[in-house]
Amino acid sequence: MWTSGRMSNAKNLFGLGVSLYFWGLMDLTTPVLSGSARPLTEGQEDNLPDKLHQRMKRSWVWNQFFVLEEYTGTDPLYVGKLHSDMDRGDGSIKYILSGEGAGIVFTIDDTTGDIHAIQRLDREERSQYTLRAQALDRRTGRPMEPESEFIIKIQDINDNEPKFLDGPYIASVPEMSPVGTSVIQVTATDADDPTYGNSARVVYSILQGQPYFSVDSRTGLIRTALMNMDREAKEYYEVIIQAKDMGGQLGGLAGTTTVNITLSDVNDNPPRFPQKHYQMSVLESAPVSSTVGRVVAKDLDEGINAEMKYSLVDGDGLDVFDINTDPNYQVGIITVRKPLSFESKKSYTLKVEGANPHLEMRFLNLGPFRDTTTVHISVEDVDEPPVFEPSIYFVEVPEDVEIGTTIQIISAKDPDMTNNSIRYSIDRSSDPGRFFYVDITSGALMTARPLDREDISWHNITVLATELNNPSQVGSVSVTVKVLDVNDNAPEFARFYETFVCENAKAGQLIQTVSAIDRDDPQEGQHFYYSLAPEAANNPNFTLRDNQDNTAWILTRRSGFRQHEQNTFYLPILISDNGRPVLSSTGTLTVHVCSCDEEGMVMSCNAEAYVLPVSLSRGALIAILACIFVLLVLVLLILSMRRQRKQPYIIDEEENIHENIVRYDDEGGGEEDTEAFDIAAMWNPREAQLVVKNRQDMLPEIESLSRYVPQACVMDNNVHNYVLAKLYEADVDLWAPPFDSLQTYMFEGNGSVAESLSSLQSVTTDSDQSYDYLTDWGPRFKKLAEMYGATDSSGALW
């Protein structure tokens, strides 16, 4: 019979003063000898009758062993004792231990059966071990008891402090939250046995973070503990939570963790402008949508709670300025909404409002969540270019208008308060043909060349206006000139007409339909009238029928045409338009007489050649051709001689200078006023006829008569017409020398800067008068400045 026990050991009691013995019964098939607990010998067992084999008590007595963890002594820890009732204490029984940890963690004394732990035990690593015990006859090795299994359990002690496995913690709670608002729940874990004592019973407490927060001692839930916590005053809190086992009693183990709590923002602060008055300035030339300045309202909140919306709520510039909100920096950007004018208004006042668009109802009592400020904007003056009124011109001009005719007065003014004088000109890139001219002072737009609608029907020119005192300030305006049609082109055949008539044609047969074109474009549309020319009105061969649809039929008047009599007819046709005045032209229809078959198909349109006599020899033909060649040579010689006689006799100008005609009837600059004429041109008048061709030399530029002429002095329109017409004649005159110059003295006298150049009143002037001012009159008075601007040492004028 096995017995197992745990004996008292002064070194290993740990508060347990009594050894516990656990007895158990198990079925055993071995025979039980009366009066003896020893097992039968092998011989005795064999002599037992079969009737003696019956169920009997098992001789094992087993139990569970308990041992405390974390033993720190130097000697092996006594666990318990195994004992068989067959052991007489003589050492004949040998005990053997096997199973989990046998020989490594646990050892057994094979003579006494004492079990010891030879390693430090930790319940948190392993809570129990399963072992097997066996008793053998030391001499024979025969089992004295059946093998039995038992358990050694590790008994817990409080050797593990609570731990926060998820710490440190990060949490947030809205500012101004009510007391008791949940923040976060923390949890501590204790590795000790929760079923044994209070080793794993944890209690929570707060070590740091009061009086702002509190913690539930049982659940670890952290709550707010103070009213009206303001993020703007303090945003971050570090809270330290302690977890202690043994129910928080003295001697328990404790662990801590940190909880970082942030107060999240709520919209509890209204916006405020740091300035109640802003002063800004903007140039009057600032373009629309340009920035004038910025205003900002401060808000202690952040994120969506600090978003701002700016608007203009009052002032005299609501329609001139606008304000937009920059979403990145939450500032109000004031921009120009309409063009500014210093001359019209020099300053504006705006009332700007900044408001939070996202409000929280529970904080409305802290408002109002809006604020206003005043912005004064000064408009600064700049030198602006001239402005045209209107901003675009549209002019209609007949194409037969005379050169120099004023077709439009272009007007511009200086928008500045100084109202500077303005000079007009044409951007030559917009008028490369130089069809127009603008008066420099009055802005009168005139024609400088003949207009032809059929050549150019639209002209888009740009007129420039320049400030006299500041030439860098230039304004421009677009002038669209539509050339109106006049009936100046006669109708003509649409193409060259050539047809045929059969020899067997009958009277009244249609041989050709003709049509015409006209480069003009009358408003009522084109309508042509056809008739035979007067010289062919009584033509006996053909007649014409006007179809009244801009076409006409040519019909035969008779029959019986013969090629050998006349193989070609030329029929002149008169074409007239419906314009005013009526224009007409004559076109010629060529009609060939052809031989045709009975169905009217052309067979031949050439007259049959005469047949040479058969007896004509080759030599005769050569002689005839030689005679024809000689006649042609003679004709060419005669024509050449006649042409040479027609050539004018050109006289060298250097040798015949006395035959030049010089005119001295022009007042002014001496040699520049002479006009030389080639006397040879008078010998052959036909050579001097005007030929309308463009000159090859550079066209003279029409310039201002004087840039010093006051604006009040405007050239008479008739004079302009005359000058422009003469200029055009000079442009197309091939016989005019290329150094032609045009001298105009219209502004001599009281109206000019130089005043009068006359010497009639010179006797009344002071002889000691200074003439140095002549140098300021420009290159036209350079000669006079040289003559009168200096004196010699004796005081005489040069």
VEXBAFI-957912 format. One record per residue (C-alpha): residue in three letters; x, y, z. Coordinates in steps of 0.001 Angstrom, whole numbers, plus 500000, padded with zeros to 6 digits. Example, Ala and Ser with C-alpha at 12.3 -4.5 7.8 and 13.67 -1.06 7.14 Angstrom:
BEGIN
- Ala|512300|495500|507800
- Ser|513670|498940|507140
END
This chain:
BEGIN
- Met|500000|500000|500000
- Trp|501356|503465|498879
- Thr|501346|506380|501206
- Ser|502349|509849|500352
- Gly|502847|512616|502771
- Arg|504189|516050|503312
- Met|506262|516186|506466
- Ser|506894|519200|508621
- Asn|510097|520951|507842
- Ala|511176|523904|509857
- Lys|513053|525270|506911
- Asn|510159|525041|504419
- Leu|506956|525643|506347
- Phe|506037|529126|504938
- Gly|503159|529297|507386
- Leu|501973|525738|506903
- Gly|502364|523958|510229
- Val|500646|520687|509417
- Ser|501577|517974|506901
- Leu|498544|516769|505016
- Tyr|498044|513165|504041
- Phe|495578|512193|501385
- Trp|494477|508637|501190
- Gly|492756|507157|498239
- Leu|491446|503776|497223
- Met|492002|502213|493839
- Asp|491001|498813|492471
- Leu|493752|496289|492501
- Thr|493685|492721|491194
- Thr|496576|491519|493259
- Pro|495583|489078|496044
- Val|495423|490391|499566
- Leu|497023|488236|502224
- Ser|495324|488311|505505
- Gly|497272|489729|508288
- Ser|499920|490971|505999
- Ala|500299|493910|503800
- Arg|503330|492515|502053
- Pro|502827|491116|498615
- Leu|502959|487322|498085
- Thr|506091|485634|496997
- Glu|506229|484065|493588
- Gly|505890|480492|494988
- Gln|503081|481275|497266
- Glu|501171|482991|494494
- Asp|501384|479938|492310
- Asn|500029|477562|495088
- Leu|496891|479623|495683
- Pro|493708|477970|494450
- Asp|491750|479823|491709
- Lys|488900|480462|494071
- Leu|491143|482612|496085
- His|491546|485072|493102
- Gln|489107|487782|493935
- Arg|488804|491654|494003
- Met|490805|493223|496790
- Lys|491916|496678|497963
- Arg|494704|498465|496098
- Ser|497709|499030|498205
- Trp|498499|502562|496689
- Val|497771|505643|498709
- Trp|498390|508827|496639
- Asn|497830|512550|497049
- Gln|498470|515982|495505
- Phe|501559|517834|496615
- Phe|501592|521616|497140
- Val|504738|523691|497065
- Leu|505237|527457|497317
- Glu|506744|529321|494376
- Glu|509775|531555|494501
- Tyr|511719|529611|497161
- Thr|514986|531450|497771
- Gly|516731|529161|500239
- Thr|520088|527445|499664
- Asp|518936|523874|500426
- Pro|516605|521920|498159
- Leu|512955|522566|498925
- Tyr|511202|519632|500497
- Val|508053|518795|498590
- Gly|506736|515534|500111
- Lys|507331|511841|500694
- Leu|506382|508629|498903
- His|506075|505495|501019
- Ser|504915|501943|500446
- Asp|503596|499879|503349
- Met|505866|497135|502102
- Asp|508849|499263|503018
- Arg|510230|497917|506344
- Gly|512872|500545|506496
- Asp|515647|498168|505680
- Gly|516423|499729|502387
- Ser|515090|496864|500340
- Ile|512632|499158|498496
- Lys|513885|501513|495806
- Tyr|511748|504493|494825
- Ile|511845|505851|491282
- Leu|510379|509228|490047
- Ser|509544|509947|486407
- Gly|507425|512410|484417
- Glu|507484|516222|484027
- Gly|510553|517804|485605
- Ala|511775|514519|487149
- Gly|515504|514689|487721
- Ile|515628|518323|486571
- Val|513188|520186|488739
- Phe|512353|517476|491231
- Thr|514500|514689|492763
- Ile|513579|511735|495025
- Asp|515611|509886|497607
- Asp|515337|506297|496329
- Thr|515655|504893|499841
- Thr|513390|507169|501884
- Gly|511069|508404|499069
- Asp|511576|512069|499976
- Ile|510893|514494|497065
- His|512775|517792|496826
- Ala|512648|520740|494360
- Ile|516102|521615|493182
- Gln|515129|524691|491030
- Arg|513289|527935|491743
- Leu|509599|527529|490890
- Asp|507429|530240|489297
- Arg|503700|529686|489162
- Glu|503322|532309|486429
- Glu|505528|530188|484225
- Arg|504042|526791|485192
- Ser|501372|526089|487772
- Gln|501671|522275|488143
- Tyr|503734|519202|487233
- Thr|502477|515641|486585
- Leu|504816|512874|487870
- Arg|504800|509060|488188
- Ala|506127|507045|491159
- Gln|507241|503423|491302
- Ala|508556|501124|494117
- Leu|511006|498360|493085
- Asp|512662|495546|494916
- Arg|516194|496803|495206
- Arg|517602|493323|494936
- Thr|515542|491888|492088
- Gly|514218|495103|490463
- Arg|510743|493631|490621
- Pro|507939|496213|491068
- Met|506674|496072|494584
- Glu|503774|498407|493837
- Pro|502016|499296|490609
- Glu|503199|502615|489032
- Ser|501035|505529|490166
- Glu|500640|509136|488886
- Phe|500450|512188|491095
- Ile|500507|516023|490702
- Ile|502673|518658|492268
- Lys|500881|522069|492269
- Ile|502794|525365|492618
- Gln|501157|527541|495219
- Asp|500945|531314|494356
- Ile|502477|534118|496341
- Asn|502095|537910|495596
- Asp|505217|538346|493527
- Asn|503837|540289|490454
- Glu|502828|543955|490448
- Pro|499962|545178|488232
- Lys|501049|546304|484753
- Phe|499418|548614|482186
- Leu|500106|546752|478990
- Asp|498601|549478|476711
- Gly|500278|552452|478359
- Pro|501230|555198|478057
- Tyr|497831|556455|476945
- Ile|496850|559414|474734
- Ala|493385|560903|475016
- Ser|491487|564099|474345
- Val|488383|565740|475709
- Pro|486621|568926|474523
- Glu|487427|572009|476537
- Met|484695|573436|478751
- Ser|483289|569916|479226
- Pro|480994|569286|482242
- Val|482365|567576|485356
- Gly|482281|563791|485038
- Thr|482808|563681|481275
- Ser|484466|560379|480378
- Val|487978|560735|478989
- Ile|489496|557232|478711
- Gln|489538|553892|480582
- Val|492853|552348|481616
- Thr|493348|548675|482539
- Ala|496114|547033|484604
- Thr|496860|543299|484507
- Asp|498271|541270|487469
- Ala|499989|537956|486652
- Asp|499260|536453|490086
- Asp|496524|533866|490651
- Pro|493159|535636|490869
- Thr|491586|532551|492545
- Tyr|493987|532524|495462
- Gly|493853|535335|497930
- Asn|493979|539047|496951
- Ser|497206|538894|494990
- Ala|495441|539864|491727
- Arg|492794|542221|493120
- Val|493689|545669|491628
- Val|492593|549105|492869
- Tyr|493170|552316|490761
- Ser|494113|555734|492066
- Ile|495367|559022|490599
- Leu|498814|560225|491592
- Gln|499075|563300|489314
- Gly|496398|565262|487490
- Gln|494217|566506|490280
- Pro|492059|568506|490586
- Tyr|491415|568374|486844
- Phe|490703|564645|486512
- Ser|489601|561662|488604
- Val|489701|557862|488164
- Asp|487267|555148|489151
- Ser|489135|552878|491650
- Arg|487456|549728|490399
- Thr|487140|550233|486592
- Gly|490017|552631|485835
- Leu|487721|555086|483994
- Ile|489151|558611|483937
- Arg|486711|561535|484074
- Thr|486933|565327|484184
- Ala|486802|566738|487684
- Leu|486929|570506|487138
- Met|484508|572872|485424
- Asn|485327|575222|482524
- Met|488750|573902|481631
- Asp|489906|576353|478942
- Arg|492148|575158|476119
- Glu|493383|578650|475503
- Ala|494629|578753|479136
- Lys|496113|575231|479285
- Glu|495916|572663|476531
- Tyr|497995|569646|477648
- Tyr|497735|567603|480883
- Glu|499892|564722|482084
- Val|497955|562383|484397
- Ile|499637|559508|486308
- Ile|497415|556551|487318
- Gln|498454|553894|489880
- Ala|497168|550316|490041
- Lys|497801|548449|493371
- Asp|497049|544774|494129
- Met|496016|543163|497438
- Gly|492941|545389|497212
- Gly|495068|548427|497861
- Gln|496139|547193|501289
- Leu|499469|547935|502833
- Gly|502135|545688|501439
- Gly|500530|545271|498032
- Leu|502496|545761|494841
- Ala|501739|548736|492534
- Gly|502293|549818|488929
- Thr|501774|553205|487208
- Thr|501081|554576|483763
- Thr|500941|558022|482134
- Val|497881|559395|480373
- Asn|498515|562440|478107
- Ile|495242|564315|477828
- Thr|494691|567144|475333
- Leu|491809|569586|475486
- Ser|490285|569783|472022
- Asp|489057|573153|470789
- Val|485476|574385|470768
- Asn|484238|577683|469383
- Asp|484087|579591|472657
- Asn|486072|582686|471605
- Pro|484572|585389|469339
- Pro|486798|587061|466704
- Arg|488204|590511|467361
- Phe|489983|593021|465079
- Pro|493231|594220|466679
- Gln|492799|597557|464820
- Lys|489589|599501|464644
- His|490894|601677|461801
- Tyr|492972|600734|458748
- Gln|494551|603223|456349
- Met|495304|602005|452784
- Ser|496164|603558|449420
- Val|495844|602417|445815
- Leu|496922|603852|442466
- Glu|494121|604953|440230
- Ser|495687|602827|437473
- Ala|495312|599631|439512
- Pro|493603|596999|437350
- Val|490378|595305|438333
- Ser|490881|592406|440818
- Ser|494213|593817|442024
- Thr|494872|593769|445781
- Val|494478|596957|447809
- Gly|495282|595612|451286
- Arg|494501|593004|453958
- Val|492622|593006|457251
- Val|492635|590248|459877
- Ala|490424|589437|462859
- Lys|492127|587449|465615
- Asp|490406|584310|466980
- Leu|491919|582335|469864
- Asp|490246|579173|468639
- Glu|491774|576923|466012
- Gly|490801|574802|463041
- Ile|487226|575057|461905
- Asn|486347|577108|464976
- Ala|488754|579849|463865
- Glu|487463|580038|460299
- Met|486504|583551|459284
- Lys|484247|585109|456690
- Tyr|484808|588762|455774
- Ser|482264|591037|454151
- Leu|481672|594718|453402
- Val|478668|595905|455375
- Asp|478753|599667|454891
- Gly|480625|602566|453276
- Asp|480740|604603|450088
- Gly|482900|602114|448167
- Leu|480682|599018|448195
- Asp|480380|599044|444403
- Val|484051|599947|443826
- Phe|485810|597446|446103
- Asp|485316|593830|447094
- Ile|486685|591598|449863
- Asn|487596|587925|449764
- Thr|488679|585526|452501
- Asp|492010|583732|452258
- Pro|491222|580195|453560
- Asn|494866|579465|454430
- Tyr|495598|582494|456606
- Gln|492039|583587|457461
- Val|492635|587178|456333
- Gly|490368|589470|454369
- Ile|491814|590643|451031
- Ile|490363|593903|449708
- Thr|490453|594093|445881
- Val|489480|596583|443178
- Arg|486067|595877|441704
- Lys|485733|598756|439241
- Pro|488272|601105|437575
- Leu|489354|603982|439789
- Ser|489722|607661|438935
- Phe|491577|610122|441072
- Glu|489872|612956|439255
- Ser|486413|611565|440098
- Lys|486895|610500|443738
- Lys|490028|610651|445854
- Ser|489103|608482|448873
- Tyr|486653|605829|450072
- Thr|485527|604490|453447
- Leu|484561|600853|454025
- Lys|483154|599030|457033
- Val|484451|595449|457140
- Glu|482909|592656|459218
- Gly|484641|589412|460251
- Ala|482432|586589|461564
- Asn|482708|582896|462492
- Pro|480580|580793|460145
- His|480537|577761|462506
- Leu|478838|578439|465834
- Glu|478029|576248|468861
- Met|474697|576915|470437
- Arg|475862|576356|474027
- Phe|478443|579134|473730
- Leu|476286|581793|472095
- Asn|476124|583615|475389
- Leu|479863|584325|475023
- Gly|479297|586214|471722
- Pro|478589|587984|469531
- Phe|480902|585952|467294
- Arg|481553|588827|464879
- Asp|483437|592132|464866
- Thr|483800|595181|462581
- Thr|486547|597611|461594
- Thr|486784|600713|459396
- Val|489049|600918|456327
- His|489997|604251|454714
- Ile|491304|603923|451140
- Ser|493083|606822|449404
- Val|493276|606903|445598
- Glu|496657|608147|444357
- Asp|496983|610103|441140
- Val|499054|608788|438217
- Asp|499822|610272|434837
- Glu|497332|608475|432591
- Pro|497399|608253|428808
- Pro|494827|610151|426778
- Val|491376|608601|426570
- Phe|489281|608576|423411
- Glu|485596|609346|423417
- Pro|484028|607225|422083
- Ser|486252|604183|422575
- Ile|485761|602987|418982
- Tyr|484901|604706|415697
- Phe|483012|603439|412684
- Val|483081|605560|409517
- Glu|481465|605034|406119
- Val|483115|606769|403172
- Pro|482198|606647|399448
- Glu|485027|605344|397339
- Asp|484966|608416|395084
- Val|485688|610832|397955
- Glu|488231|613512|397088
- Ile|491721|613451|398527
- Gly|491951|615581|401665
- Thr|488308|615197|402638
- Thr|487738|615062|406396
- Ile|485819|611880|407150
- Gln|485838|611954|410955
- Ile|486983|614092|413869
- Ile|488874|611912|416336
- Ser|488704|613271|419874
- Ala|490758|612370|422949
- Lys|491365|614107|426230
- Asp|493835|613845|429074
- Pro|491994|612327|432074
- Asp|494439|613958|434501
- Met|493658|617209|436225
- Thr|496508|618924|434384
- Asn|494676|618314|431059
- Asn|497838|618266|428925
- Ser|497774|619060|425225
- Ile|497402|616102|422887
- Arg|498939|615326|419503
- Tyr|497363|612819|417091
- Ser|499003|610375|414695
- Ile|498266|607153|412827
- Asp|499913|603844|413658
- Arg|501466|603167|410260
- Ser|501419|599415|410787
- Ser|497621|599644|410675
- Asp|497655|601733|407475
- Pro|500549|600421|405372
- Gly|499038|601862|402182
- Arg|498908|605329|403760
- Phe|495391|605997|402609
- Phe|494631|608299|405534
- Tyr|496098|611259|407369
- Val|495150|612728|410743
- Asp|495714|616331|411692
- Ile|498183|616478|414543
- Thr|496276|619039|416597
- Ser|492605|618797|415658
- Gly|492339|615022|415193
- Ala|490660|615456|411792
- Leu|490937|612149|409921
- Met|491296|612759|406161
- Thr|491910|610745|403032
- Ala|495423|610939|401633
- Arg|495001|608632|398623
- Pro|492108|607599|396402
- Leu|489955|604847|397859
- Asp|488832|601891|395802
- Arg|486193|599605|397279
- Glu|486923|596949|394677
- Asp|490535|596862|395885
- Ile|490100|597348|399671
- Ser|486582|597595|401047
- Trp|487470|597868|404759
- His|490239|599763|406525
- Asn|491036|599162|410184
- Ile|493397|601852|411357
- Thr|494676|602794|414797
- Val|494861|606442|415780
- Leu|497295|607361|418534
- Ala|496998|610241|420982
- Thr|500204|611386|422715
- Glu|500561|613843|425561
- Leu|502638|616806|424472
- Asn|504463|617096|427799
- Asn|504926|613344|428303
- Pro|505316|611438|425021
- Ser|505426|608120|426888
- Gln|501714|608452|427622
- Val|500019|607208|424478
- Gly|496381|606271|424012
- Ser|494926|604496|421022
- Val|491570|603979|419387
- Ser|490431|601708|416600
- Val|488809|603365|413601
- Thr|486965|601107|411178
- Val|486431|602683|407758
- Lys|483935|601085|405426
- Val|484379|602133|401812
- Leu|480959|602540|400217
- Asp|480425|601449|396668
- Val|479871|603853|393804
- Asn|479240|602828|390252
- Asp|482747|603252|388870
- Asn|483228|599921|387067
- Ala|481581|599064|383786
- Pro|480218|595551|383315
- Glu|482172|593186|381080
- Phe|481945|589680|379768
- Ala|482418|587015|382390
- Arg|484892|585324|380028
- Phe|486101|585392|376455
- Tyr|483287|584183|374230
- Glu|483996|582258|371040
- Thr|481361|580148|369252
- Phe|480494|578739|365833
- Val|477634|578726|363382
- Cys|476965|575954|360904
- Glu|476821|576706|357204
- Asn|473432|575117|357102
- Ala|472125|577091|360129
- Lys|468645|578502|359878
- Ala|467440|581930|360807
- Gly|466597|582420|364501
- Gln|468918|579639|365696
- Leu|470558|580113|369147
- Ile|474320|579970|368854
- Gln|475534|581440|372184
- Thr|474351|582599|375637
- Val|476440|585396|377138
- Ser|476632|586788|380687
- Ala|478525|589641|382361
- Ile|480149|590574|385647
- Asp|480569|593898|387409
- Arg|483082|594621|390170
- Asp|480633|597047|391738
- Asp|478148|595898|394357
- Pro|474997|598041|394295
- Gln|472563|597728|397151
- Glu|469676|596864|394815
- Gly|471708|594121|393191
- Gln|473292|593715|389748
- His|471190|594062|386609
- Phe|472707|594128|383126
- Tyr|471248|595244|379826
- Tyr|472511|593774|376557
- Ser|472284|595150|373036
- Leu|474300|595145|369858
- Ala|476794|597951|369617
- Pro|475656|600895|367483
- Glu|478001|599910|364690
- Ala|476363|596457|364625
- Ala|472786|597534|365255
- Asn|471774|596571|361682
- Asn|473896|593455|361532
- Pro|472368|591267|358771
- Asn|473846|588054|360160
- Phe|473060|587971|363871
- Thr|470679|589460|366382
- Leu|470607|589662|370218
- Arg|467818|588932|372688
- Asp|468110|590263|376296
- Asn|466654|587655|378641
- Gln|466250|590183|381522
- Asp|468066|587805|383863
- Asn|471584|589163|383298
- Thr|472029|586884|380286
- Ala|471452|587362|376551
- Trp|471026|585048|373548
- Ile|472831|585464|370274
- Leu|470615|584291|367385
- Thr|471180|583963|363658
- Arg|469262|586441|361530
- Arg|469632|584585|358270
- Ser|470644|581222|356855
- Gly|473168|580183|354257
- Phe|476605|580968|355744
- Arg|479620|580072|353574
- Gln|483161|579454|354815
- His|484826|580436|351578
- Glu|482968|583745|351625
- Gln|483683|584638|355308
- Asn|484778|582121|357893
- Thr|484816|584454|361004
- Phe|482436|587143|362274
- Tyr|483124|589597|365099
- Leu|479961|590733|366841
- Pro|480312|593766|369202
- Ile|477870|593626|372136
- Leu|477083|596591|374398
- Ile|476669|595777|378120
- Ser|475155|598387|380476
- Asp|474538|598291|384223
- Asn|471817|599807|386370
- Gly|474078|602107|388356
- Arg|474076|605851|388640
- Pro|475553|606978|386419
- Val|475027|604127|383984
- Leu|478294|602573|382822
- Ser|478714|600346|379824
- Ser|481362|598495|377903
- Thr|481576|596636|374652
- Gly|482505|592998|374405
- Thr|483197|591100|371203
- Leu|481803|587692|370397
- Thr|483846|585711|367887
- Val|481761|583485|365613
- His|483382|580896|363327
- Val|481574|579463|360348
- Cys|481865|575666|360359
- Ser|480700|572891|358092
- Cys|478356|570579|359957
- Asp|476481|567401|359187
- Glu|472708|567170|358988
- Glu|472450|566747|362755
- Gly|474440|569923|363429
- Met|477705|568228|364445
- Val|480788|570235|363512
- Met|482897|568669|360792
- Ser|485364|571421|359974
- Cys|485759|575103|360882
- Asn|488753|575881|358552
- Ala|488339|577188|355051
- Glu|489676|574763|352421
- Ala|493144|575734|351231
- Tyr|493802|576497|347602
- Val|495504|573622|345777
- Leu|498833|574514|344220
- Pro|499338|573670|340570
- Val|500911|570300|340145
- Ser|503488|571672|337759
- Leu|505000|574015|340424
- Ser|508575|572808|341054
- Arg|510566|572742|344281
- Gly|512918|575430|343088
- Ala|510010|577775|342509
- Leu|508816|577267|346044
- Ile|512281|578082|347435
- Ala|512418|581251|345394
- Ile|509032|582364|346691
- Leu|510095|581801|350315
- Ala|513354|583732|349766
- Cys|511420|586695|348439
- Ile|509142|586661|351474
- Phe|512176|586623|353830
- Val|513766|589617|352052
- Leu|510536|591582|352350
- Leu|510362|590892|356088
- Val|513930|592133|356601
- Leu|513176|595358|354751
- Val|510072|595959|356863
- Leu|512055|595526|360097
- Leu|514732|597997|358949
- Ile|512136|600612|358100
- Leu|510447|600246|361497
- Ser|513798|600536|363297
- Met|514716|603753|361500
- Arg|511365|605347|362260
- Arg|511727|604501|365936
- Gln|515168|606117|366106
- Arg|513811|609317|364611
- Lys|511189|609474|367365
- Gln|513762|609368|370210
- Pro|514272|612855|371788
- Tyr|517632|614462|371631
- Ile|518935|614256|375199
- Ile|521245|617081|376117
- Asp|523799|616673|378852
- Glu|522728|618907|381724
- Glu|526323|619818|382559
- Glu|526960|621061|379015
- Asn|523562|622830|378595
- Ile|522971|624309|382012
- His|521990|627579|380378
- Glu|518853|625918|378954
- Asn|517318|625145|382400
- Ile|514349|627237|383515
- Val|514621|628409|387117
- Arg|511710|629890|389021
- Tyr|512355|632540|391632
- Asp|508758|633447|392503
- Asp|508718|631438|395797
- Glu|509602|633236|399014
- Gly|511953|631382|401292
- Gly|515078|629385|401376
- Gly|516966|630171|398208
- Glu|518238|627034|396513
- Glu|515645|624840|398173
- Asp|512912|626772|396368
- Thr|514268|626277|392843
- Glu|512440|623836|390607
- Ala|514468|622668|387647
- Phe|512760|621398|384527
- Asp|514453|619364|381822
- Ile|514203|621433|378640
- Ala|514434|618254|376608
- Ala|510994|617336|377819
- Met|509637|620370|375924
- Trp|511072|619109|372643
- Asn|508897|615983|372778
- Pro|505610|616866|374580
- Arg|504388|613301|374362
- Glu|507210|612202|376628
- Ala|506056|614645|379311
- Gln|502544|613254|379580
- Leu|501557|612125|383034
- Val|501911|608414|383468
- Val|500167|607093|386559
- Lys|502860|604914|388027
- Asn|504184|604604|391546
- Arg|507468|606322|392154
- Gln|510440|604187|393033
- Asp|511940|606617|395509
- Met|510724|606890|399102
- Leu|507335|608544|399548
- Pro|507567|611762|401544
- Glu|506024|611570|404978
- Ile|503328|614066|405852
- Glu|504395|615580|409110
- Ser|503228|618326|411398
- Leu|503751|621839|410176
- Ser|505317|622762|413490
- Arg|505314|620973|416806
- Tyr|505334|624356|418456
- Val|502035|625503|416959
- Pro|499452|626152|419687
- Gln|496434|623884|419700
- Ala|494129|626779|419048
- Cys|495669|627271|415578
- Val|493980|624717|413306
- Met|494847|624504|409620
- Asp|492065|625361|407260
- Asn|490451|622335|405631
- Asn|490806|623764|402114
- Val|494538|624153|402584
- His|494775|620577|403757
- Asn|492906|619381|400701
- Tyr|495249|621321|398427
- Val|498401|620102|400167
- Leu|497337|616458|400194
- Ala|496294|616569|396548
- Lys|499651|618078|395563
- Leu|501448|615470|397602
- Tyr|499583|612689|395827
- Glu|500478|614198|392435
- Ala|504124|614313|393464
- Asp|503970|610676|394600
- Val|502790|609442|391187
- Asp|504788|611896|389048
- Leu|507803|610100|387574
- Trp|509317|613374|386366
- Ala|509507|614991|389794
- Pro|513031|614888|391223
- Pro|513412|612647|394290
- Phe|514597|615564|396438
- Asp|511300|617421|396257
- Ser|510541|619349|399413
- Leu|507394|621089|400479
- Gln|507769|624394|402260
- Thr|504780|625799|404111
- Tyr|504746|629233|405737
- Met|501150|629225|406807
- Phe|501973|629872|410445
- Glu|504426|632683|409920
- Gly|503377|635695|411883
- Asn|501625|636408|415147
- Gly|500220|632893|415458
- Ser|503606|631168|415446
- Val|506294|630865|418056
- Ala|508737|632760|415843
- Glu|506124|635472|415283
- Ser|506764|637554|412152
- Leu|509928|637089|410083
- Ser|509302|640287|408147
- Ser|512018|642971|408115
- Leu|509579|645828|407538
- Gln|509410|646690|411213
- Ser|513016|645927|412027
- Val|513834|649615|412326
- Thr|511736|649781|415487
- Thr|513675|647050|417256
- Asp|516575|647615|419574
- Ser|519890|647095|417840
- Asp|521313|645450|420933
- Gln|518580|642785|421025
- Ser|519789|639262|421879
- Tyr|518971|636539|419328
- Asp|520096|633564|421385
- Tyr|516523|632272|421536
- Leu|516802|631354|417838
- Thr|518681|628216|418861
- Asp|515501|626943|420572
- Trp|513388|627158|417396
- Gly|514714|623960|415861
- Pro|516629|623122|412663
- Arg|514440|625386|410488
- Phe|516036|628475|412093
- Lys|519554|627105|412387
- Lys|520886|629456|409711
- Leu|519393|632507|411387
- Ala|520809|631407|414736
- Glu|524268|631192|413210
- Met|523923|634610|411606
- Tyr|522490|636558|414563
- Gly|523315|634487|417598
- Ala|526960|635614|418049
- Thr|528919|638912|417984
- Asp|532577|639649|417371
- Ser|534892|641373|419775
- Ser|533938|644780|418450
- Gly|530219|644170|419136
- Ala|529186|643825|415496
- Leu|526706|641087|414654
- Trp|527792|638231|412401
END
